Amino acid sequence: MVQSFSLIDAASLGDLKVYLGRAARVDNGSVRLIGGLGVLAAYTASLTPKGLLDRTPTVLGLRTFALSSPDAFDITVSIRALLDRLAQLSVLSNSVDGPVEVPLPPAETGIAWAGISPPRGGWQAEGTIGALALDTAARLGIAEVAAAVPADTGEQLVHRVRSEVWGRALPELPGELPAIPAGAAFCAVSLGFIIPGDEMSVYASGGWLRLTSRRGHVLVRL
């Protein structure tokens, strides 16, 4: 089993640290790391169902990073544990010119969403959606969840409210776009994928949607 991976430079290390820090504020859980052909794909979960009868959409964030090695690996680890290692490396990497070796924490097992692989290909362009529409939907949803969930509420009620709010389709989408759950907007805003004044491209493949900007990708399982 792979024990580490090598990012091409300290700037990539900083980008990965920022991305995982944002992901941890959304769901302080796990990150799935898939490496191959010199690219690291880092998947994190923004929304996932809890059980077979749960209608919460699966919404994942994805950032890619350049690796200095073509070695292939697929491992799921704790976000917090990996962030601890990145924090230690950040101090040392400032004086390093070139690849940065990142030691991996122990693998995690039994993470249901990590066993679901979005398509690698076959994506068909569906259109675009503006950053303002996504940002507005995310902020309205966050406010609605906060208003509906009082302090010291049980986890089950919190999840039910979040599922209802983020499972709704985004309103007033262009006619050519498929229905997109509001959770996709929440993911895009929370992970910093929104570029003010820009648009995200929407693609579909095999029961999945992908919203893409220059900063990252949101993957939605329909």
TAZI-V675107 format. One record per backbone hydrogen bond with DSSP energy under -0.5 kcal/mol. NH is the residue of the N-H (numbers start at 1). CO is the residue of the C=O. E is the energy in kcal/mol with one decimal. If there is no record, write none. Layout:
NH_CO_E / NH_CO_E
This chain:
5_102_-1.9 / 7_5_-0.6 / 7_100_-2.2 / 8_66_-1.6 / 13_9_-1.4 / 14_10_-2.2 / 15_11_-2.2 / 16_12_-2.4 / 17_13_-2.1 / 18_14_-2.1 / 19_15_-2.4 / 20_16_-2.5 / 21_17_-2.0 / 22_18_-2.1 / 23_19_-2.3 / 24_20_-2.3 / 25_21_-1.1 / 26_22_-1.0 / 27_23_-2.8 / 29_27_-3.0 / 31_77_-2.6 / 32_43_-2.4 / 33_31_-0.6 / 33_75_-3.4 / 34_32_-0.6 / 34_41_-2.6 / 35_33_-0.5 / 35_73_-2.5 / 36_39_-1.6 / 37_70_-1.5 / 39_36_-1.4 / 40_65_-3.3 / 41_34_-3.0 / 41_39_-0.5 / 42_40_-0.6 / 42_63_-2.9 / 43_32_-2.8 / 43_41_-0.6 / 44_61_-2.2 / 45_30_-0.6 / 46_44_-0.5 / 46_59_-2.8 / 47_59_-1.8 / 51_49_-0.6 / 54_51_-1.0 / 58_221_-0.8 / 59_47_-2.7 / 59_57_-0.7 / 60_219_-3.0 / 61_44_-3.0 / 62_217_-2.2 / 63_42_-1.7 / 65_40_-2.3 / 67_38_-2.7 / 68_6_-2.7 / 73_35_-1.9 / 75_33_-2.5 / 77_31_-2.3 / 78_106_-0.5 / 79_29_-2.4 / 82_78_-2.1 / 83_79_-2.8 / 84_80_-2.1 / 85_81_-1.4 / 86_82_-2.3 / 87_83_-2.5 / 88_84_-1.7 / 89_85_-2.0 / 90_86_-2.2 / 91_87_-0.9 / 92_88_-0.9 / 93_89_-3.1 / 94_90_-0.8 / 95_92_-1.3 / 96_93_-1.6 / 98_96_-0.7 / 100_7_-2.4 / 102_5_-3.6 / 103_101_-0.6 / 104_3_-2.8 / 108_76_-3.5 / 112_110_-0.9 / 114_111_-0.6 / 115_111_-0.6 / 115_112_-1.5 / 116_113_-1.7 / 117_115_-0.6 / 118_116_-0.6 / 124_204_-2.6 / 126_202_-3.3 / 127_202_-1.0 / 129_200_-2.3 / 131_198_-2.5 / 134_130_-1.7 / 135_131_-2.8 / 136_132_-2.7 / 137_133_-2.2 / 138_134_-2.4 / 139_135_-2.3 / 140_136_-2.4 / 141_137_-2.2 / 142_138_-2.5 / 143_139_-2.0 / 144_140_-2.2 / 145_141_-2.6 / 146_142_-2.2 / 147_143_-2.2 / 148_144_-1.8 / 149_145_-1.3 / 150_148_-0.7 / 153_150_-0.9 / 158_154_-2.0 / 159_155_-2.5 / 160_156_-1.9 / 161_157_-2.5 / 162_158_-2.6 / 163_159_-2.6 / 164_160_-2.0 / 165_161_-2.6 / 166_162_-2.8 / 167_163_-1.2 / 168_164_-0.6 / 168_165_-0.8 / 170_180_-3.3 / 177_174_-1.9 / 182_168_-3.4 / 183_166_-2.4 / 184_181_-2.0 / 185_181_-0.5 / 185_182_-0.7 / 186_182_-1.9 / 187_183_-2.3 / 188_184_-2.4 / 189_185_-2.5 / 190_186_-2.6 / 191_187_-2.2 / 192_189_-1.2 / 193_188_-2.6 / 194_188_-0.8 / 196_194_-0.6 / 198_195_-2.5 / 200_129_-2.9 / 201_212_-2.4 / 202_127_-3.0 / 203_210_-2.4 / 204_124_-1.9 / 205_208_-2.3 / 208_205_-1.3 / 209_220_-2.5 / 210_203_-2.5 / 211_218_-2.7 / 212_201_-2.6 / 212_210_-0.5 / 213_216_-2.5 / 216_213_-0.8 / 217_62_-2.3 / 218_211_-2.7 / 219_60_-2.9 / 220_209_-2.7 / 221_58_-2.5 / 222_207_-2.7 / 222_220_-0.7
